[in-house]
Every structure is written in structure tokens, then in C-alpha cells.
Amino acid sequence: MLISGNDASAALARVDALHTGLTQIVLEGGNLDGIAAEVARVLDVGVVFTSSDGRQRAAAVSDDLRELLGTADLVDPTGRLRVERIGQDAIPIGPGEVRCLRVAAGGVDLARLVCLRPASPISSDDVHALERAAAVAALLITREEAVTAVENKYQGDFLRDLFLRRAGGLANDPDYVAEHADTFGWDLRRPVVVVAAEIDPPGPDEEPATRLQRRHWQERFSAAWRQVSRSFGEDIPSVDFSSEVVTLLPLVEGDDEPVAGHGAVRRAVTAVSGDKGGGRRPFSVGVSRVAHATEDLPEAYAQARRAVEVGRRVHGGGSTTFFDQLGLHRLIALVPDGGELRSFTRDVLGPLAETTAEAADLRETLQVLLDTNFNVAEAARLQFFHYNTMRYRVSKLERLLGPLSSDPHLRLDVAVALRVLEITG
């Protein structure tokens, strides 16, 4: 299609005017919302700035346009834009289209700029203007992230000192702690649960991650937790400890879950993980008991750490584990000598502690028998065995381990040994 000289001049003037307006916004200390509003006004489009995995950071978009994005299946149940589905090419939405541009600086992926025009396609001149907007946004985000990094360091040092009971004022003066937290905009004068979240290590089928990749994953993970915590309240602490993110979630009024804080934590974890698209990494979470005062926070942090460690061992990656639900695993995790635990399992389980397929098969049968209080008929039904086959297995287990069916103390030892093996592998 031929473009007249007047149209080309008008387009160029529009791009220049937009760039000037955006630069002025940045120089005056504006934010991404201001950039989004200016782009939306000049180009007559809907604009959303997201994280690189699609979590909204700023927007100038009407409810009708959001509904269009949802109808096109470009929004997941938690509200994340599925930027990976849009890619670099335009996606038609009725007579219009939606585009996604990378916001990057120095080779670092910072964000995404999603642009929607429902009534007509986005022209090449518009794309050129959007690229300029993305460049200006990169400048602003780089500045914001530098400030955030400094803030997070001070906040992290404060929270770490509090958890480790370092510094006299932090350890002994709750009023000092609360007042110092006020300077960060945090409220520590209410009951909270400590939530420790860690990205799971790459699986065996994945390439080993470089240090830069791990840092990028952690920064995105930390930003996601900060954003989700702000949806509960602007005064909730959420800090990056380099290898984990620690968040202090207040109890939600009306949360009638059997474990205090359960509902709030589940909603937060669901919001952070979304539909796991956009390059998000799986993660594990540990949750403490309720800390009713700042003096309880060090122990609560230790509980959350213990919960995430034991939960990952028992349930694998991607687990959410509450300290109050650890049961016997909690006591096992307190034993510092791993060699003593392994010795205990070998003494009690004998050949069943080995890593062979036969040993694993017999352990599974043994666990079913323990779960059914040695009801052979019920255990046979659960394992889809003939009754006589299960009787034979019971005889074999008793030859290896002793009189399991008649000695309750031996059954207790065996049950504990199976749990130890579950944790220690």
C-alpha cells in the first residue's frame, strides 16, 4: 500500500511527539503508568507493560479491551498475560490485532510491552513508535531496578538480623523493630506466618543453569512475590535472600482453614505460579506456625526453612509444606547426624533399606500393611494382589524383619524407619 507524503510526515511527527512526551515523563520522575497512558493516548491503543513472564506492571487499557484479551485466551486464571503466545508477531483479534515487544537494555530482558488495537491493525509506523516507547521504558525500568536493589539490600539485612537475633535493639526491643519496619512501609504489629519460597533446581533432563540465568530467575521470582504480596496489602514484607524469597503474610480475616494462614498462602502460591507459562520456574514453599509478635519471628523463620527442606525431600519439587503438618517428619528433620539416621534404617529394615527394585516393591507392600493395621485382606485389595499372594508377602516380610503382625513395638520402629528413608532417600 502506497503512503502519501502527508501521511508519512504525520506519522513521523507523531513518533517524534511521542518520544518527546515519553522522555519528559522520565525526566520528571514519572513511572511506567505514565508511559503507558501517553502511548495509549497518542496511538489510540490499549497498552500493558508486563514482566518478561507476563505479570502486569503498568497499564492503560479499558475493561472492554481486557475482556477481548481474555476471550482470545491470552490471560491465565491469575490475570497473567500469556506473552509467550503472542511472541513477536501480531495476533488478530477481530478486525484489529495485539502485539508484544521486548523491553530490553544491555542484552538483559526487562519487560514486555503489549499493545492492543481492536478496530484496525497496528501499522509499521505504530510499531516504530512502540519500539521507541520500549526503549524509554527500558531506561525507566533500569533506574527503578537500581533503586529496588538498594532498598532490597537494606530490607534484607534488617529482616536477616531480626531472624538471626543479631543487634541488641532488634533482639530485645519489639517497639524498635516495629518502628524500624515502619520506615520500609511494613506492618509488623500483627500475627503473620513466615513463608520461605525457593526455586527448585533444574531437572535431570534440563541443561545446567548458568549463574546469570539463576540470577535472572531469582530476580523474576522475587518480583513476582513482591507483586503478589502487595495484592494482599502494601505493608507486607517480601524480601529476596539471594537463594530464597521470604514473605510475612498476615492472617486473612475469615480464613477458616484447618491450619492458620493456609488460605492466604495457597492463594499467594497460586498467584505466583499461575499456569506456569512464560518461562516460570517451579518452586517449593515452607510455611511457619503463626508468629504473634516480633519475638516469635526467628523461630517462625526456622520453622519455614525446615518445612521447605523436609517438604522437598518428602514430596519433591513444587510442594507447599506447613510446619504444623510435618508430624513425625518434623522430629526426624531435627536429627543433625545423617549417618545415624541411615544406620537406624539399615538396622531396622535390613535388606529392605537397599536401593533395589525388589526392596522398593516390598517396602510399598509393607507401608500398605501398616496403613491397614495389618489387615491382609484389605492390603491385598489395595495392591490388587490375590489374598494368598499377600499372605506369602507377609511371611516373607516377617522372615526378614521379625514378627510384625504381633509385635506393635516392632511395627512402630519399622514405620519410623520408612519415614526416615522417605526423607533421607
N, C-alpha and C positions, 0 to 999 in steps of 0.2 A: 504494500500500500504506500503510495506516494504521500509525503508530508510536505505541506506548503511551507514557504519560508516564514510566514507569520506564525504558523503552529509551532515550528521548530524554535523560533525566538521566544515564544510564550513559554514553551516547555523549559528552555534553558533558564529563562528568568525565574520560573517557578522553583527550579532546582537551586539556583543561587540564593533566592529569597529564603528558601527552607534552610539551607546551610547556614546562612547568616543568623536566622532566628534561633537555630539549634545551638550555634556557637555562643550566642548571647545568653541562652539559658544556662549553659555550662559555666560561663564566666561569672554569672550572677549567683552561682551556687545552687542551681536547680537540680532536679533529680530525673529519674527515668520516666516518672509520670508526666513531667513537663514535656519531655521529648516526645513521648507517645501522643500527648494531646496536640502538640504542634504538627507532627506528621499527619495525624488523623484530620486536622483542620485543613492543612494545605492540600493534601492529596485526596481528601474525601474518601477515606478508608477507615476500617477498624484496625487497631494496632494493639498487639500484645507482645511485651518483652517477657521472655521466659528464661529460666536456667537452661543449660545445654541439654538437660533431660526433660524439659517441657513444663517445669513448675513456674507458675506466673510470678513475675517480679513487679511488673507495672503494666497498665493497660489504659486504653481509651477506646472502649468498644461497648456498644449498646447490648441490652439483653437479647434483642432480636438477633443480632449477629452471633452472640454466644450460642443461642439456640440452633442457628444454622450450622455452627461448628459441631455441636453435639449430634445433629441429625446426620452429618457426614461421617459420624463415628471417629471424630478427631479429638474427642475428650474422653478420658477414662473416668471411672466412677468417683475418683477422688478429686476430679477437676483438672488433672494434668493434661496439657495439650500433647497429643501424640505427634511430636515434631518429627519423629523418625519415619512416620508415614507420609509426611509432606515432602521431606527431602528438599532438594534444590529446584525441583520442577514444580510448576503450578498445578494445583488440583482444581478442576472445575467444580463450582457449586452453583447450580442453575445457570443463568447467563453470565455469572461472574466467576471469580476464582480466588483461591487462597495461596499465598506464597510464604516461604520460610527462608530467611537469610541468616547466615552465621554472623555472630558478633565476635570478632577475634582481634587480638593485638599481640604482636611479637610471637606469632605462632601458637599462642595459647587460646583455646576455645573458651570464651567467656559467657556467651548467652546466645539466644535466638531472637530474631525479630520476625514475628508472624503478622502478616498483613492480609486483610480480607476486604474485597470489594464485591458485594453481592449482585450488582446490576450490570457490570461490564468487566471485561478482562483488565488486568494490570499491565499497562504498556511498558515498553522498554525504557521510556523516559522516566516512568514512575519507578521502575527497578533501579535506575541510576540514582534517583533521589533517595530511595530506600538504602542503597549502599552507602551514600553519604551519611544518612541518619545512623546506620550501623557503626560507621567509623567514629562518629561523635559519641554515640552511646558507649563504645569501647573505651574511649577516653574517660568518660564519667565513671564507668564501672571499675576501671583500673584505679582511679582515685578512691572510690568508695571501698574497694577491697584492701587498699593500703591502710586506710583508717580502721577498717574492721579487724585487720590482722593485729594492729597495735592494741585495739580495745580487747580483742580476744586474749591477747597475751596477759594483760593486766587482770582481766576477769578470771582467766585460767589459773594464774598464780594465786589469786585470792582464794578461789574455791579449793585449789590443791592444798594450800596452807590450812584451810579450815578442815578438810578431810583428814589431814595428817596431824592435826592438833599442833601445828607449828605456830610460833609467835605468841607471846603471852596474851595479848589482847584478844586474839582470835580464839584461843583456847578457853579463856576464863571470863570473858565479858560478853554475854549474849547481846546486850544493848549496843556495844561497839560493832559487833558483827552485823546486826540489823541496820545500823546507821551507815556502815561502810557499803553494805549491799544496796542501800537506797541510792548511793551515788551512781550505781550501774543501772538504776531503774528496776531493781529486783525487790520482790517482797518475800522476806524470809521469816515473817511473823505468823506463819500458818502451817498446819500439817502438810507434809509433802511425802512423796515416795521418790527415792533416787533411782533413776533409770540409766543404766550403763549400756551403750549400744556399740557393737564392734562389727566392722565389715568382715565377712568370712573370707578366709584365704582362697585363692584360686583353686579350682578343682583339678583333678589329675589329668583331665583332657584339655586344660587350658594352658596357654603359654605363660611362663613365669612373668610376673609384672615387674616393670622397671620401677625405680624409685620415683621417677616423675609421674608415672601412671598411678602409683599408690597415693602420692600426694594429691593428685588431681581427684581421685576417687574420694579421698578423705575430705577434701575441701567441699566437694559437692554434697557429700553425706552430711557434713556439719551444717552446711547452709540449709539443707532440707529439714534437719531437726530444728534449727532456729526458726525457720518459717512456720513449721507446723506448731511449735510451741507457742508462737505468737498468736496463732488462731485460738488458743485457749486463754491467752492473756499476754499483754505486752510486758508484764512484770515477772515472767517466768525465766529463771536462769537456764541457759543451754550453752555449754562450753565445749570446745574441741581440745582434747588432751593428747593430740597427735595420733594416737592409736585407737582412741575411743571417743565417743561423744557422751557427755554426762548431762542429763536434764533433770531438773527438780520439778516434777509435776504435782500441782496441788490436787487434793481430792475434789472430785466433781460433785456438786450438791445433787442428792438423789441417786447417787451411784449405789445400787443395791446388790452389786456383785458379791459372791461369797468371799472374795479376797479384796481388802480395801485397795482402792486405786485401780482395780482390774479393768473397769470400763474405760477410764481415761487412757490408760496405757494401750489397750487394744486399739482404741480409735487413733491414737498417735502413731502406732506402728503401722496400721493400715494406711494412714495418710502418707507416711514416709515411703512405704514400699510401693503404693499404687498398684498398677498392673505389671510392675517390674520391667516396663519398656523404657526406651530412651537410654539404654546403657547402664541402668541402675544395677548395683551390686547387691547380692543377698547379704543379710546381716543377722546377727544374733543379739538378743536383748536379755538383760538381767534386771530384776526389779526387787527393791528392798522392801522391808516392812515400813510401816508409816513412821516417819520421824516427826514427833510432835513439837520439838524445839531444836534450836541450832546445836545444842549439846549432843543431840542424837544423830547428827548428820555423819560424823566419822564412822560410827558403827553401821549406819544405813548404807554408806558407800561401800564398806567392806562386804556387806550382805549382797549388794547388787553385783559386785565383782565376782563373788563366789557363785551367785546364781548363773551369770552368763558363762562362766567356765564349766560348771557342772552340767548346765543345760546343753552346751555344745557337745560335751563328751557323751551324754546320755542320748540326746535326741538328734544330734548332728547339727549342721548349719541351718540358719533360718529359723531358729527356735526362739520363743519368748518364755522365759522361766521366772517364776515368782519364788522368792526365797522361802515364803511360808509353805510352798508346795513341794519343797525338796525332800521332806521326810527323811528317810534313812540316808539318802544321798548327801544330805547336809552334814551328818556326822562323819561319814566316810571321807568327805572332802576336807575335814579338819585334820585328818591324819597326814602329817608332813612327810613321812617316810614311805615313798612309793615302793621301795624294796620290801618293807614289812607287809604292805598290802598284797603284793604279788606272792610273797611267801605264804600268807594266810590262804589265798585262793588255791595254791598248789597243795597245801596240807589238807584242806577240806575237800576239794573237788578231785584231787588226784589226776588221773588221765583225762577227766572232763575239762581240765583247765588248759589243755593243749589247743593248738590252733587248727587242728584237722577238721575236715568236713564231718567225720563221724562224731567227734566230740561236740561240735556245734549242734548237730542233729539231736544227740542225747540231751544236751543242755536245754534245748527247746522243749523236749518231752518232759524233762524234769520240772521246768518252770510251769508248764500246764498242769502237772500233777500237784505242785504246790498251790497253784491258784485255785484248784478244785478240792483242796484238802484231801488229796489222795483218793478221790472218788474215781476209780478206774474206769467205770462205765462212762462217766461224763467226760473224762480226759480222752478216752477213745473216740467219743463222738466229736469233740472239738478238733482232734487231729485227723479225723477221717480214717482211723485205724479199726480193724476188727478187734473185738474185745480180747480175744486170745493173744493177738499181737501186742496189745498194750500190757497184758499180764506178763508176757515174756520180757518186755522192756522194763517193767517194774523189777522183775527178778534180776535182770542184768544190772540195773542201777544199784540195787541193794548189794549185789556181789562186789561192785566197785566202791560203794560209799558207806555201806552199813545198813542197819535196819531202819530205813527211812519211814516206812509205814507205821512203825510202832514207837519210834523214839522222837518225841516233839523237840527235844533239845538239839538233836542232830539236824532235824528239818530246819530249825532256826539258823544254825550255823551255815547250812547249805544255802538257804535263802539269802543270807547276808553275803556269802561268798559270790553268789551270782550277781548281786548288785555291785560288789566291788569290781568284778570282772567287767561289768557293763560300763563302769566309769573309767577304769584304767586301761581297758582294751586288752 
